[in-house]
Amino acid sequence: MTMTLIFAGLLAWSLTGMLVLSLIRVAGRADEAMEQAALRRHHTPPM
């Protein structure tokens, strides 16, 4: 019983860790995309 609880806890911990990592990665990508868009907007001369 204890081993099952420990195994379930480890599984949940690793799943939440992967979820948090993917969220951080997505947020970083969004930040990069926004920065690139801002840079592009500044570099392109107004029509």
C-alpha distance matrix in Angstrom:
0.0 3.8 5.4 5.2 6.4 8.7 9.9 10.7 12.3 14.3 15.4 16.6 18.3 20.1 21.1 22.6 24.2 25.9 27.0 28.5 30.2 31.7 32.9 34.6 36.1 37.5 38.9 40.5 42.1 43.4 44.9 46.5 47.9 49.3 50.9 52.5 53.8 55.3 56.9 58.3 59.7 61.4 62.7 64.2 67.6 68.1 69.9
3.8 0.0 3.8 5.4 5.1 6.2 8.5 9.9 10.5 12.3 14.2 15.3 16.3 18.3 19.9 21.0 22.3 24.3 25.6 26.8 28.3 30.2 31.4 32.7 34.4 36.0 37.2 38.7 40.5 41.9 43.1 44.7 46.4 47.7 49.0 50.7 52.3 53.6 55.0 56.6 58.1 59.6 61.0 62.6 66.0 66.6 68.6
5.4 3.8 0.0 3.8 5.4 5.1 6.0 8.5 9.7 10.4 12.1 14.1 15.1 16.4 18.2 19.8 20.8 22.4 24.1 25.5 26.7 28.4 30.0 31.3 32.6 34.4 35.9 37.1 38.7 40.4 41.7 43.1 44.7 46.3 47.6 49.1 50.7 52.2 53.5 55.0 56.6 58.1 59.3 60.9 64.4 65.2 67.1
5.2 5.4 3.8 0.0 3.8 5.5 5.1 6.1 8.5 9.8 10.4 12.2 14.0 15.3 16.4 18.2 19.7 21.1 22.3 24.1 25.6 26.9 28.4 30.1 31.4 32.8 34.4 35.9 37.3 38.8 40.4 41.9 43.2 44.8 46.3 47.8 49.2 50.8 52.2 53.6 55.1 56.8 58.1 59.5 63.0 63.5 65.3
6.4 5.1 5.4 3.8 0.0 3.8 5.5 5.1 6.0 8.6 9.8 10.5 12.0 14.2 15.2 16.3 18.0 19.9 20.9 22.3 24.1 25.7 26.7 28.3 30.0 31.4 32.6 34.3 36.0 37.2 38.6 40.4 41.8 43.1 44.6 46.3 47.7 49.1 50.6 52.1 53.5 55.1 56.6 58.1 61.5 61.9 63.9
8.7 6.2 5.1 5.5 3.8 0.0 3.8 5.5 5.0 6.1 8.6 9.9 10.3 12.2 14.1 15.3 16.2 18.3 19.8 20.9 22.2 24.2 25.5 26.7 28.3 30.1 31.3 32.6 34.4 36.0 37.1 38.7 40.4 41.8 43.0 44.7 46.3 47.6 49.0 50.6 52.2 53.6 54.9 56.6 60.0 60.7 62.8
9.9 8.5 6.0 5.1 5.5 3.8 0.0 3.8 5.4 5.1 6.1 8.6 9.8 10.6 12.2 14.3 15.2 16.5 18.3 19.9 21.0 22.5 24.3 25.7 26.8 28.5 30.2 31.4 32.9 34.6 36.0 37.4 38.9 40.5 41.9 43.3 44.9 46.5 47.7 49.1 50.8 52.4 53.6 55.1 58.6 59.3 61.2
10.7 9.9 8.5 6.1 5.1 5.5 3.8 0.0 3.8 5.5 5.0 6.1 8.5 9.9 10.5 12.2 14.0 15.4 16.4 18.2 19.8 21.1 22.4 24.2 25.6 26.9 28.4 30.1 31.5 32.8 34.5 36.0 37.3 38.8 40.4 41.9 43.2 44.8 46.4 47.7 49.1 50.9 52.2 53.6 57.0 57.5 59.4
12.3 10.5 9.7 8.5 6.0 5.0 5.4 3.8 0.0 3.8 5.4 5.2 6.0 8.6 9.8 10.5 12.1 14.2 15.2 16.3 18.1 19.9 20.9 22.3 24.1 25.6 26.7 28.3 30.1 31.4 32.7 34.4 36.0 37.2 38.7 40.4 41.8 43.1 44.7 46.2 47.6 49.2 50.6 52.2 55.6 56.1 58.1
14.3 12.3 10.4 9.8 8.6 6.1 5.1 5.5 3.8 0.0 3.8 5.5 5.0 6.1 8.5 9.9 10.3 12.2 14.1 15.2 16.3 18.2 19.8 20.9 22.3 24.2 25.5 26.7 28.4 30.1 31.3 32.7 34.4 36.0 37.2 38.7 40.4 41.8 43.0 44.6 46.3 47.7 48.9 50.6 54.1 54.8 56.9
15.4 14.2 12.1 10.4 9.8 8.6 6.1 5.0 5.4 3.8 0.0 3.8 5.4 5.3 6.1 8.7 9.8 10.7 12.3 14.2 15.3 16.5 18.3 20.0 21.0 22.5 24.3 25.7 26.9 28.6 30.2 31.5 32.9 34.6 36.1 37.4 38.9 40.6 41.9 43.2 44.8 46.6 47.7 49.1 52.6 53.3 55.1
16.6 15.3 14.1 12.2 10.5 9.9 8.6 6.1 5.2 5.5 3.8 0.0 3.8 5.6 5.1 6.1 8.5 9.9 10.4 12.2 14.1 15.3 16.3 18.2 19.8 20.9 22.3 24.2 25.6 26.8 28.4 30.1 31.4 32.8 34.4 36.0 37.3 38.8 40.4 41.8 43.1 44.9 46.3 47.7 51.1 51.5 53.4
18.3 16.3 15.1 14.0 12.0 10.3 9.8 8.5 6.0 5.0 5.4 3.8 0.0 3.8 5.5 5.3 6.1 8.7 9.9 10.5 12.2 14.2 15.3 16.4 18.2 19.9 21.0 22.4 24.3 25.7 26.8 28.5 30.2 31.5 32.8 34.5 36.0 37.3 38.7 40.4 41.8 43.3 44.7 46.3 49.7 50.4 52.5
20.1 18.3 16.4 15.3 14.2 12.2 10.6 9.9 8.6 6.1 5.3 5.6 3.8 0.0 3.8 5.5 4.9 6.1 8.5 9.8 10.4 12.2 14.1 15.2 16.3 18.2 19.8 20.9 22.4 24.2 25.5 26.8 28.4 30.1 31.3 32.7 34.4 36.0 37.2 38.6 40.4 41.9 43.0 44.6 48.1 48.9 50.9
21.1 19.9 18.2 16.4 15.2 14.1 12.2 10.5 9.8 8.5 6.1 5.1 5.5 3.8 0.0 3.8 5.4 5.2 6.1 8.6 9.9 10.6 12.3 14.2 15.2 16.4 18.3 19.9 21.0 22.5 24.3 25.7 26.9 28.5 30.2 31.5 32.8 34.6 36.0 37.2 38.8 40.6 41.8 43.1 46.6 47.2 49.0
22.6 21.0 19.8 18.2 16.3 15.3 14.3 12.2 10.5 9.9 8.7 6.1 5.3 5.5 3.8 0.0 3.8 5.5 4.9 6.1 8.5 9.8 10.4 12.2 14.0 15.2 16.3 18.2 19.8 20.9 22.3 24.2 25.5 26.8 28.4 30.1 31.4 32.7 34.4 35.8 37.2 38.8 40.3 41.7 45.1 45.6 47.6
24.2 22.3 20.8 19.7 18.0 16.2 15.2 14.0 12.1 10.3 9.8 8.5 6.1 4.9 5.4 3.8 0.0 3.8 5.4 5.2 6.1 8.6 9.9 10.6 12.2 14.2 15.3 16.4 18.3 19.9 21.0 22.5 24.3 25.7 26.9 28.5 30.2 31.5 32.8 34.4 36.0 37.4 38.7 40.4 43.8 44.6 46.8
25.9 24.3 22.4 21.1 19.9 18.3 16.5 15.4 14.2 12.2 10.7 9.9 8.7 6.1 5.2 5.5 3.8 0.0 3.8 5.5 5.0 6.1 8.5 9.8 10.4 12.2 14.1 15.2 16.4 18.2 19.8 20.9 22.4 24.2 25.5 26.8 28.4 30.1 31.3 32.6 34.4 36.0 37.1 38.6 42.1 42.9 44.9
27.0 25.6 24.1 22.3 20.9 19.8 18.3 16.4 15.2 14.1 12.3 10.4 9.9 8.5 6.1 4.9 5.4 3.8 0.0 3.8 5.5 5.2 6.2 8.6 9.8 10.5 12.2 14.2 15.3 16.5 18.3 19.9 21.0 22.5 24.3 25.7 26.9 28.5 30.1 31.4 32.8 34.6 36.0 37.3 40.7 41.2 43.1
28.5 26.8 25.5 24.1 22.3 20.9 19.9 18.2 16.3 15.2 14.2 12.2 10.5 9.8 8.6 6.1 5.2 5.5 3.8 0.0 3.8 5.5 5.0 6.1 8.5 9.9 10.4 12.2 14.2 15.2 16.4 18.3 19.9 21.0 22.4 24.2 25.6 26.8 28.4 30.0 31.4 32.9 34.4 36.0 39.3 39.9 42.1
30.2 28.3 26.7 25.6 24.1 22.2 21.0 19.8 18.1 16.3 15.3 14.1 12.2 10.4 9.9 8.5 6.1 5.0 5.5 3.8 0.0 3.8 5.4 5.1 6.1 8.6 9.8 10.5 12.3 14.2 15.2 16.4 18.3 19.9 21.0 22.4 24.3 25.7 26.8 28.4 30.1 31.5 32.7 34.4 37.9 38.8 40.9
31.7 30.2 28.4 26.9 25.7 24.2 22.5 21.1 19.9 18.2 16.5 15.3 14.2 12.2 10.6 9.8 8.6 6.1 5.2 5.5 3.8 0.0 3.8 5.4 4.9 6.1 8.5 9.7 10.4 12.2 14.1 15.2 16.3 18.3 19.8 20.9 22.4 24.2 25.5 26.7 28.4 30.1 31.2 32.6 36.1 36.9 38.8
32.9 31.4 30.0 28.4 26.7 25.5 24.3 22.4 20.9 19.8 18.3 16.3 15.3 14.1 12.3 10.4 9.9 8.5 6.2 5.0 5.4 3.8 0.0 3.8 5.4 5.1 6.1 8.5 9.8 10.5 12.2 14.2 15.3 16.4 18.3 19.9 21.0 22.5 24.2 25.5 26.8 28.6 30.1 31.4 34.8 35.2 37.2
34.6 32.7 31.3 30.1 28.3 26.7 25.7 24.2 22.3 20.9 20.0 18.2 16.4 15.2 14.2 12.2 10.6 9.8 8.6 6.1 5.1 5.4 3.8 0.0 3.8 5.5 5.1 6.1 8.6 9.8 10.4 12.2 14.2 15.3 16.4 18.3 19.9 20.9 22.4 24.1 25.6 26.9 28.3 30.1 33.4 34.2 36.5
36.1 34.4 32.6 31.4 30.0 28.3 26.8 25.6 24.1 22.3 21.0 19.8 18.2 16.3 15.2 14.0 12.2 10.4 9.8 8.5 6.1 4.9 5.4 3.8 0.0 3.8 5.5 5.1 6.2 8.7 9.8 10.5 12.3 14.3 15.3 16.4 18.3 19.9 20.9 22.4 24.2 25.7 26.7 28.3 31.9 32.9 35.0
37.5 36.0 34.4 32.8 31.4 30.1 28.5 26.9 25.6 24.2 22.5 20.9 19.9 18.2 16.4 15.2 14.2 12.2 10.5 9.9 8.6 6.1 5.1 5.5 3.8 0.0 3.8 5.4 5.0 6.2 8.6 9.8 10.5 12.3 14.2 15.2 16.4 18.3 19.8 20.9 22.4 24.3 25.5 26.7 30.2 30.8 32.7
38.9 37.2 35.9 34.4 32.6 31.3 30.2 28.4 26.7 25.5 24.3 22.3 21.0 19.8 18.3 16.3 15.3 14.1 12.2 10.4 9.8 8.5 6.1 5.1 5.5 3.8 0.0 3.8 5.4 5.1 6.2 8.6 9.9 10.5 12.2 14.2 15.3 16.4 18.3 19.8 20.9 22.5 24.2 25.7 28.9 29.5 31.7
40.5 38.7 37.1 35.9 34.3 32.6 31.4 30.1 28.3 26.7 25.7 24.2 22.4 20.9 19.9 18.2 16.4 15.2 14.2 12.2 10.5 9.7 8.5 6.1 5.1 5.4 3.8 0.0 3.8 5.4 5.0 6.2 8.6 9.9 10.5 12.2 14.2 15.3 16.4 18.2 19.8 21.0 22.3 24.1 27.5 28.5 30.9
42.1 40.5 38.7 37.3 36.0 34.4 32.9 31.5 30.1 28.4 26.9 25.6 24.3 22.4 21.0 19.8 18.3 16.4 15.3 14.2 12.3 10.4 9.8 8.6 6.2 5.0 5.4 3.8 0.0 3.8 5.4 5.1 6.1 8.6 9.8 10.5 12.2 14.1 15.2 16.3 18.2 19.9 20.8 22.2 25.8 26.7 28.8
43.4 41.9 40.4 38.8 37.2 36.0 34.6 32.8 31.4 30.1 28.6 26.8 25.7 24.2 22.5 20.9 19.9 18.2 16.5 15.2 14.2 12.2 10.5 9.8 8.7 6.2 5.1 5.4 3.8 0.0 3.8 5.4 5.1 6.1 8.5 9.9 10.5 12.2 14.1 15.2 16.3 18.3 19.8 21.0 24.3 24.8 26.8
44.9 43.1 41.7 40.4 38.6 37.1 36.0 34.5 32.7 31.3 30.2 28.4 26.8 25.5 24.3 22.3 21.0 19.8 18.3 16.4 15.2 14.1 12.2 10.4 9.8 8.6 6.2 5.0 5.4 3.8 0.0 3.8 5.5 5.1 6.1 8.6 9.9 10.5 12.2 14.1 15.2 16.5 18.2 19.9 23.1 23.9 26.4
46.5 44.7 43.1 41.9 40.4 38.7 37.4 36.0 34.4 32.7 31.5 30.1 28.5 26.8 25.7 24.2 22.5 20.9 19.9 18.3 16.4 15.2 14.2 12.2 10.5 9.8 8.6 6.2 5.1 5.4 3.8 0.0 3.8 5.5 5.1 6.1 8.5 9.8 10.4 12.1 14.1 15.3 16.2 18.1 21.5 22.8 25.2
47.9 46.4 44.7 43.2 41.8 40.4 38.9 37.3 36.0 34.4 32.9 31.4 30.2 28.4 26.9 25.5 24.3 22.4 21.0 19.9 18.3 16.3 15.3 14.2 12.3 10.5 9.9 8.6 6.1 5.1 5.5 3.8 0.0 3.8 5.4 5.1 6.1 8.6 9.8 10.4 12.1 14.2 15.2 16.3 19.8 20.6 22.7
49.3 47.7 46.3 44.8 43.1 41.8 40.5 38.8 37.2 36.0 34.6 32.8 31.5 30.1 28.5 26.8 25.7 24.2 22.5 21.0 19.9 18.3 16.4 15.3 14.3 12.3 10.5 9.9 8.6 6.1 5.1 5.5 3.8 0.0 3.8 5.5 5.1 6.1 8.6 9.8 10.4 12.3 14.2 15.3 18.5 18.9 21.3
50.9 49.0 47.6 46.3 44.6 43.0 41.9 40.4 38.7 37.2 36.1 34.4 32.8 31.3 30.2 28.4 26.9 25.5 24.3 22.4 21.0 19.8 18.3 16.4 15.3 14.2 12.2 10.5 9.8 8.5 6.1 5.1 5.4 3.8 0.0 3.8 5.4 5.1 6.1 8.5 9.8 10.6 12.2 14.2 17.3 18.5 21.2
52.5 50.7 49.1 47.8 46.3 44.7 43.3 41.9 40.4 38.7 37.4 36.0 34.5 32.7 31.5 30.1 28.5 26.8 25.7 24.2 22.4 20.9 19.9 18.3 16.4 15.2 14.2 12.2 10.5 9.9 8.6 6.1 5.1 5.5 3.8 0.0 3.8 5.4 5.0 6.0 8.5 9.8 10.3 12.0 15.5 17.0 19.4
53.8 52.3 50.7 49.2 47.7 46.3 44.9 43.2 41.8 40.4 38.9 37.3 36.0 34.4 32.8 31.4 30.2 28.4 26.9 25.6 24.3 22.4 21.0 19.9 18.3 16.4 15.3 14.2 12.2 10.5 9.9 8.5 6.1 5.1 5.4 3.8 0.0 3.8 5.4 5.0 6.1 8.6 9.8 10.5 13.8 14.6 16.8
55.3 53.6 52.2 50.8 49.1 47.6 46.5 44.8 43.1 41.8 40.6 38.8 37.3 36.0 34.6 32.7 31.5 30.1 28.5 26.8 25.7 24.2 22.5 20.9 19.9 18.3 16.4 15.3 14.1 12.2 10.5 9.8 8.6 6.1 5.1 5.4 3.8 0.0 3.8 5.4 5.0 6.2 8.6 10.1 12.8 13.5 16.4
56.9 55.0 53.5 52.2 50.6 49.0 47.7 46.4 44.7 43.0 41.9 40.4 38.7 37.2 36.0 34.4 32.8 31.3 30.1 28.4 26.8 25.5 24.2 22.4 20.9 19.8 18.3 16.4 15.2 14.1 12.2 10.4 9.8 8.6 6.1 5.0 5.4 3.8 0.0 3.8 5.4 5.1 6.1 8.6 11.6 13.4 16.4
58.3 56.6 55.0 53.6 52.1 50.6 49.1 47.7 46.2 44.6 43.2 41.8 40.4 38.6 37.2 35.8 34.4 32.6 31.4 30.0 28.4 26.7 25.5 24.1 22.4 20.9 19.8 18.2 16.3 15.2 14.1 12.1 10.4 9.8 8.5 6.0 5.0 5.4 3.8 0.0 3.8 5.4 5.1 6.0 9.6 11.3 13.7
59.7 58.1 56.6 55.1 53.5 52.2 50.8 49.1 47.6 46.3 44.8 43.1 41.8 40.4 38.8 37.2 36.0 34.4 32.8 31.4 30.1 28.4 26.8 25.6 24.2 22.4 20.9 19.8 18.2 16.3 15.2 14.1 12.1 10.4 9.8 8.5 6.1 5.0 5.4 3.8 0.0 3.8 5.6 5.5 8.1 8.7 11.5
61.4 59.6 58.1 56.8 55.1 53.6 52.4 50.9 49.2 47.7 46.6 44.9 43.3 41.9 40.6 38.8 37.4 36.0 34.6 32.9 31.5 30.1 28.6 26.9 25.7 24.3 22.5 21.0 19.9 18.3 16.5 15.3 14.2 12.3 10.6 9.8 8.6 6.2 5.1 5.4 3.8 0.0 3.8 5.7 7.5 9.0 12.4
62.7 61.0 59.3 58.1 56.6 54.9 53.6 52.2 50.6 48.9 47.7 46.3 44.7 43.0 41.8 40.3 38.7 37.1 36.0 34.4 32.7 31.2 30.1 28.3 26.7 25.5 24.2 22.3 20.8 19.8 18.2 16.2 15.2 14.2 12.2 10.3 9.8 8.6 6.1 5.1 5.6 3.8 0.0 3.8 6.3 9.2 12.1
64.2 62.6 60.9 59.5 58.1 56.6 55.1 53.6 52.2 50.6 49.1 47.7 46.3 44.6 43.1 41.7 40.4 38.6 37.3 36.0 34.4 32.6 31.4 30.1 28.3 26.7 25.7 24.1 22.2 21.0 19.9 18.1 16.3 15.3 14.2 12.0 10.5 10.1 8.6 6.0 5.5 5.7 3.8 0.0 3.8 6.4 8.7
67.6 66.0 64.4 63.0 61.5 60.0 58.6 57.0 55.6 54.1 52.6 51.1 49.7 48.1 46.6 45.1 43.8 42.1 40.7 39.3 37.9 36.1 34.8 33.4 31.9 30.2 28.9 27.5 25.8 24.3 23.1 21.5 19.8 18.5 17.3 15.5 13.8 12.8 11.6 9.6 8.1 7.5 6.3 3.8 0.0 3.8 6.3
68.1 66.6 65.2 63.5 61.9 60.7 59.3 57.5 56.1 54.8 53.3 51.5 50.4 48.9 47.2 45.6 44.6 42.9 41.2 39.9 38.8 36.9 35.2 34.2 32.9 30.8 29.5 28.5 26.7 24.8 23.9 22.8 20.6 18.9 18.5 17.0 14.6 13.5 13.4 11.3 8.7 9.0 9.2 6.4 3.8 0.0 3.8
69.9 68.6 67.1 65.3 63.9 62.8 61.2 59.4 58.1 56.9 55.1 53.4 52.5 50.9 49.0 47.6 46.8 44.9 43.1 42.1 40.9 38.8 37.2 36.5 35.0 32.7 31.7 30.9 28.8 26.8 26.4 25.2 22.7 21.3 21.2 19.4 16.8 16.4 16.4 13.7 11.5 12.4 12.1 8.7 6.3 3.8 0.0
